[in-house]
Amino acid sequence: MTAEDQLDYVEKYFKPYKNKLHTLSDVYMAILWPAAVGKASSYVLFKAPGATYKVNKGLDANKDGQITKSEAAAKVFAKLTKGLGAAYRG
């Protein structure tokens, strides 16, 4: 399947979120934890000692046993910021 063909599936996946994804965090939540779409940045996604926390514990920036929407999206924001840097401009 080509990259272009895959975009049909991406469109279908995101279609239910039309007009609901207003921030980069919400776009990421649609992928990671859809229940968090539209929630505040302080919304807790995962808590220790749960299984979902264990597999995502690398996202717990302050190591408090809770992963918030903001913490989870921080790495996505960092990648975006890096990608918009002068070194990546053509």
N, C-alpha and C positions, 0 to 999 in steps of 0.2 A: 504494500500500500504506500502510495506516495505521500509526502508531507501535505500536499494540497488535498488529497483524499481524506486525510485524517482531520482536516479542518471541518469537514461535514459533521463529524462526531463531536468535535469541540463545540460547534454551534448548537447542536442538539442538547448537549450537556448543560450549556449556559442559558438556554432559552427560558427555562422556568424562573430564572433570576432577572429577567428583563425589567428594567427600571428599579431594581433593588440594589444594584452594585454601584454605590456612589463613591467608594474609596478603594484604594489598593488593598487595604485590610479586608474589606468585604469580598473582593475578588478572590483573595487567598483563602478566606474562610469558606467560600463556595466549594473549594477543592478539599481543604483540610477538615473542616468541621461546619457543615452547612447550617446547623442550628445557631451559629454565632453571627450569621449575616444580619446586619442591621443593629447588632448589639453594641453596647459601649465598649471602649477599648479596655476597660477594667474587667470585662466579662471573663469569668474563669471557665476555661475549656476543660482542663484536666487537673485532677488532684491526686497526690500521692496517698495511698500506695497503689492506686488503680493501674490496671494493665495498660490503659491508654496513656497514663502519665509515664509509665516506665518506658514505653517505646518512643515517647516524645520528650523525655527529660532533658535532652540537650537544648530545648527551647526555653527552659526555666532559667532565665538570666540571673535572677537574684537568689536562686536555690532555696526558695521558701516552700517548696512542695506544691505549688500551684502554678499553672501556666495560663496566663491571661491572653486575650486576643492580641493585645499590644506586644507582649513578649513573643508570641508566635509569629507575628508579622514583622518583627524587627529585622530579621535576616533578609526578608524579601525587600524591605525598604533599603537595607544596606546594599544589596545587589543592584537595585535600581539606581541608587546614588552613584555607585561605582561606575555603572554602565553609562551614566550621563556625563561622566567626567571627560575632560579634554583629551585624555589618552585614548579614548574610545570613539572619538569623533572622526568622521571621514573627510 
